[in-house]
Amino acid sequence: MRYFLELSYSGKAYNGWQIQNNAPSVQQTLQEALSTILRVPTGVVGAGRTDTGVHAARYVAHFDAECPLEEPQRFCYHLNAILPWDIAVQDVRRVRDDAHARFDAVEREYKYYVSPRKDPFRRDVAYQLIMPLDLDRMNEAAETLLGRQDFTSFSKLHSGNKTNICRVTRAQWREQDGCYVFTVAADRFLRNMVRAIVGTLLDVGRGKLSVEGFRAVIDGRDRALAGTSAPPQGLFLTRVDYPDDVYVKQH
């Protein structure tokens, strides 16, 4: 029987979610902890990749168990006791046996944090960019991301995607707790897409690129037209949504 795990993690110590040769990953760490708890080798499949240094406030992964988990919260308690401090499990839920953490997701949301001042306590969780930014112009440019369109200009080269078409439902900057926060939601994301978008929007914010120029970057469908990718530490995966029928109702 299959379960969805909801978890969060700091990406600072890991080479991303996916298992790497000779490098620590969140997936490998979680698999080892699950295998210890369930006393049988247990693989996990995640909702998608996160790159080296990228964080997740809410991530979803699925795993299979031979027997039902009678006390889900107690299971989470024991799993958290084994996991390192920078990975935390919040919930485990029974799902259909064919449910898939990646392919059944209908929308994902990311947030990117920019600190406009030097702050030693945000060094690992925000991009410290100490220069004036025009949020109004950045939001005007961000509006052009909305809808279903080709995002090749913001995709990592040679990623092997079958399509670079994504449907963006939200793209907005706002000020929050002394940071500039960019929130973007879509049905799917390409590799490096959010960081490339943020880096290019920051060029708009500091006057290096016009709103019309940003639109031209999208239409150009060429990664060389976009700006430099923003650093990984400011990026958080914050939400992964699924249809209600994925979950098995508990009686």
N, C-alpha and C positions, 0 to 999 in steps of 0.2 A: 504494500500500500504506500501511496505517495503523500509527501508532506511539503508544504511551503514553509521555509524559515524566513522570518523577517529579522534583519540584523542591521547594525551600523558599524562603521569602522573608520579609523584614521589611516589614511594611505601612506603616511610618512615613511614607515619602515618597510613597505612592500613594493615590489615591482608590478603593481597592478593586481587586478582580481585573478587573472588567468594563470594557471600553473606555468612556471618557467623552469628551464634547465639551470640548475645551480644559482637560483635566485629566489628569495622568499616571496610568496604570493598569498593572498587572502584565501583563495580556493584551497590550496594545499593545507594551510593551517586549519581551516574549517573541516576538511576531510579527515585529517588526523584526529581531531577532537571528536567528531561524530563516530569514527571507527572505534575509538576508545570507549565511548558511552554505549554503543550498540553491540560491541564485542564481535564485530564482523567488518571487514573492509567495506567502506561506504563512500561512494562518490557523490559529489554535489554538482549541480548544473545551475549557473547563475543567470540573472536577468540580462546580462551583457557584460562587456569588458569595461573596466575602468583602468586608466593608464597609471603608470608609476607616479606616486605622490598624490593621486586624486582620492578624495574622501567620499564616503557614503553615509548620509543621515538615515536613509531608509533603502535598504537593498533587499532583494528577494532571491532565494535560491531554493531548488527542490532536491529532495533525496528520497530514497525508497527504504522502507523498513519491513522486515519480515513479519513483525507482530505490531498490533496497534499500540500507540503511546497512550497509556491509561491516564496519566496526569501530565498534560502538556506543560503547565507552568513549572512543575517539579523537574521535568526534563530540561527546560530552559535554564533553570537554576543550576543543575549539575553541569550542563554544557558550558555555561558561563564560568563555572569554577575551574574548568580545564583550559578554556581559551585565554590568550594573553589579554592584558588590559586594554589593548587598542582594537579589540573586536568584541562586540556585545550583541547577544541575541535577545530580541524583545518578545517574539511570539513564534509559535509553531502551529500550523493549521492543516488539517486533513483536506486533501484535494482529490479530484478525479484521478484515476490511475494513469490517464493519458495527458494530464495537465503538464504544461511546460513553462518553466519560469521565464524563458526568453521569448518563445514563439507565441505564447498566449497573452503577453502584455499588450495592452491597447494604447497606453500612453505612458511616457516617462517625463520627469521634470528634473531640471538641473538648476542650481543657483551658483553664481560666481560672485565672490566677494573681493572688492577693491578697497583698500584702506588708503585714504588720502593723506595720512600722516604716519610717521614712524611710531610703531607700537610693538614693543618686544613680546607682548602677550598674544599678538595676532600674526607673528612672523610665519607660523606654520599653517595658518588657516585663512590667509588673505594675501593678495598681491599688494604690496606696499608701493603705490605709485604717487609720489609726492609732487603733483603738478595740477594746475587747474583743469577741470573737465566740464564740458558743457553737456549736462544731462538732457536738456531739452533737445539738442541736436542728436544726441545718441538715441533718444527715444523715437525721434522722427525717422532716423535711419532704421531702427529696430522694427518699426511697423512694416517695412518692406519685406521682412522675413516671413510674415504671416501668410498662411495658405499652403497649397500643395505646389511645390516647385523643385527644380533641380539645384542641389547644393554642392555640385562638384567643386566649386571654388573654395569650399570650406572642408573638403575631405582630404584625409591623408592620402598621398599618392600611392598608387599600386596596392590598394587595399583589397582588390578583388571583389568589390561589391557588384551584385547583379544589377542594381539600380541605385542611383544617387537621388532619387525622388523621395522627399519627406514632406509631411504635412505639419507645419508649425501652427500651434493654436494659441500660444502666448509668447511674447518677447517684450520685456519691459525692464527698465532701470528705475530704481527708487533708492532713496536714502533710508538707512536703517541702522540705528545704534552706532553712528559715526562712520559707517561704511557705505559705499555705493554697491548695491546688490542688483545683479542682472538675473532675472528669472526667465527661463525658456522651457516650453513644453512642446512635445511633438509625438507623433505616433512611432517614430524611430529616429535614431541619430547615427550619423556616420562616424567613423573613427576620427578623433581629434576635432570634430565639427564644432563643439561648443567653444573650445579654447581658440580656434581660428576665428570664429564669429566675434568673440569678445575682443581679441587682439585688434581686429579690424574696426570694431565699434569704438575702441579706445583711440584709434587714429582719427575717427570722426570727432570725438570728444575734445581732442587737443588741437583741432584745426588742420590736421595733416591731410584729411580727406573730406570731401563734401558729401552731403546726403545723396546727391545725384551720382557722385562717384561710387558710393557704397552700392547703390542700385546697379551700377554698371559692373561692379565686381560680381554680383550674383549672376547677372545676365551673361557675363563673359565665360562662365563655366571653366575657369582655369585657376588652379591653386596659386599660381605665380602672381595673380592679380590681388590676392588678399594680403592682409597684414601678417605680421609675425604672431604665432600662437601665444596666448597668454600663459604664464607659468601654471603648473599643475596645482599648487597648494591652495589656490583660491576656489577650486571647483569642488562642488558637492552634488552627488546624486541625491535628490530629496524625495522622490516619489516614483513608484511603479504601480500602475493600475491594471486590474484584471476584470473580466466579466464576472458577475455574481455566480454564474453557473459553474465556474471553476472549482468553487469550494463545496465540500461535502457538509451538509447540515448536520449538526450534532444534536441528538435527542436527549 
